[in-house]
Amino acid sequence: MQSFSFKSNFDENQNVEKLIKERNRKIARQQVIFAIILFIIIGLFVWYLIRKGIYTEFDGYVHTEYKDYRAIEDIYLFDQYAEEGDIVVPGDTLFSYTYVNIFGSGNGSQPDIIVNDRNMRLQRDNAYAEASVLRVRIAELEAQIAREDHNIKFGMTDNSHKMDLERQLAIAKAELTATLNKAYRYGTLHNENKNIIAGGAQYGIDFSNEQWGLDHALRTLYEQNAPIIRYAIAQDTAIVTKKWATPFSRVFKKEHIIQLEDLSFDKSNVQVIAWVPADDMGKINNNTRAEVIVNDDVSFMASVQLLGARTEDLPEELRNNLSHTYTAIMVVFSPDRDQELPLWAIVDRVPVRVRIKNYENGKRGDGSDYWYIDNNGLTETSKKFLGMMREKNKGRYRYRPSDIILDQDLLNENGELTIIPLQPDSASTEEATPVQPSNQAPKANSATTGQSNEEFIFHTISYGETLTGLARKYNTSVEKIKELNPGVEQKFIAGTKIKIPLKK
């Protein structure tokens, strides 16, 4: 009997429809996923363009300064009272120590304190011997000056020789004072060394004998609280960040002992340094404020403190292989002082991102955005803004340094300030009236000499001065001084005021 099979077209059609539906659902899912991915990509791209239009970001790092305690001489370190991570306040003791050179080098030679003490005594005795010679010299000059007064009175000589003797007398008196001061200083140092040696003898130390062990002797002195022990004291509130030396050990000159970081923006000089490519320097100026981003949770505001003025090589991780520019301009930002930040975020070399708003970069257009210079220095616009800044911050500037005289009336023909250095030998007795510019009226103690291009000032004669020296000092001639002061050679006495001609 033959086998019988039956094929239904209905089953085949059903399977085909099922496969088609499955394929359509799969395609639909793929399209949805692709659309979502495309939407995300487009959204990120749009967000990137928006952020690039609103913000510009630069890489940077935080810079802080540490306070390093180093040995100013070879020392022996005793106790250390502060550990890493400790907070110290003003007055806390950091470590105790003593100078090693007062005991010697331990190689059998005499200790330095013995050698120094002998040298101090020799220098003191020599200074007193020189003082005795100078006293004899002063007495001889005073006698000669008295004889000159007699000769001048009877017309036997003029005043020039007496003036030379007075100059020599003033020099001799100054040398005597300096010699006595030197003898006093050497005597004081000798007494200090003598006290140290006597204190060592009190504790059984023979400074002239180097056979004893230095470490053992120093430990003994430390246990007995000898007066040779010195202490390093904290000056500000700070945190101990690092220690190099160990207790009861020698520390050589300039070696590190302990490191502190002050716990304030100002004392630790907190700054943010940003690498800014030259192409982006147009987006930042002197008035720009920035947001400094440390991480997603910590950020703070800062203002431009120094715009440019130096460059720095980009770190290797920030370099672009497609670019040949590896140097960026450094911009220094100063954090706002009214912020609270965790200490870890403002320690040295913390990497940050500096973000500025392109449409709120602080640009004013009044000359304050950048410092402009030309062949003559600052441009007129920058000079105007500089004057406004100095007037606003007048208390921050020292207009009168210790080694020069500055006067706002001392202007030359170009309107620049004239600086007159102080003379060490006549600063205390010299009185000079500044020259007036041509467009101002002369002061009461200034007048013209009859020539249209000269004026004069008053000068008080000091001991040892001569007409030739004054002419050289004021860039004039002896004849012009004599012309203004008839009979000046007979009246050239210390304390007398004379007129000195000056060119405009």
C-alpha angles and dihedrals in degrees: 000000000000121000117250125215129183124202119196120207088202093067093049093051090049093053092048092052090049092052092048092051091048091050092048092050090050092050090047091053091049091050092050092049091047091048091050092049091047091048091051092048092048090046093050091047091050090047090050092052091047092050092046089052094047103033139033118198130200131189117242148144140230118256123201132166124233128210108234120196109210133176110262089196136006104294140177111231118218120175128359112208100186128065130199110285095024119132112225126194129203110292097027115133113241101183143333125233147153134218113262096203092071088068101042134242098289095239097114097269124118115282116260092243091062093047093045092048091053091049091049092054092048092049091047093050092047091051092052090049090052089049091056091053091048092051090056090048092051092050091051093050092049090052091050092049090052090054090048090054088056093048093048091049091058094040095249094129142004131249099262097084092048091052090052090051091049089052091052090047092053091049092049092050091050091050090049091053092048092047093050090049090051091049090050092051093049090047091052092051090048091054091050091052090047091054091051092049091048090049090052091051088052089061095044098260119142105205092191092059119069097185094098120089112259097211092048093047092049092050088051092051090048093052090049092048093238118193092247091079116106130189134216111220128201113243100193141020105278145147123244106241103172144004126201107172128064126221118272096019138116119258118195126219115293093006118137119257108169137349128215135185118209113234099230137075094239102044094045090043095228112201137164116225116201130191107226120184114227090243090063098046090099089067095060133053143164093283098048120126119202141192112233110209117202097170139326091289104037128057135140140187125255140174132219112270102168123016111204117313090141141035134214137196114257115247113256093248090059097048121109117222090213093057130071094200110099098159125084134185115251119231118189119213126195116212118235110260097224097071135101116220135169113257094237090062096059104043123116120292098007106155115236141168119236112211124191131180113242094211095043102043093133097251110163106169093221097112094270097097096079139001108248121199137183137174091298096048124253116020120244093259092051091046090054092051091045090055090052091050094049092048091050094047097035094139093059096061129075105219094181114052117197097247102047140046115234122190126174089219093059098095126149127212092281092052092251124140116259116220119208113195116223115249110227094211097050107021093106096051104029121100117186130178114216120244114255121232116251093254094056131072116254118257122250094266095045127078141161122261098223093270117100096227103048140070133176141224132202119252127190112221115238130200112282097018122132135193091249092051092049092049091052092045095052096035095244137106135265091238092058091049090051090047091057094041112041111205092013092146091062093043097043096124129142111267096029119124118226134177120254118198116227132186119232 
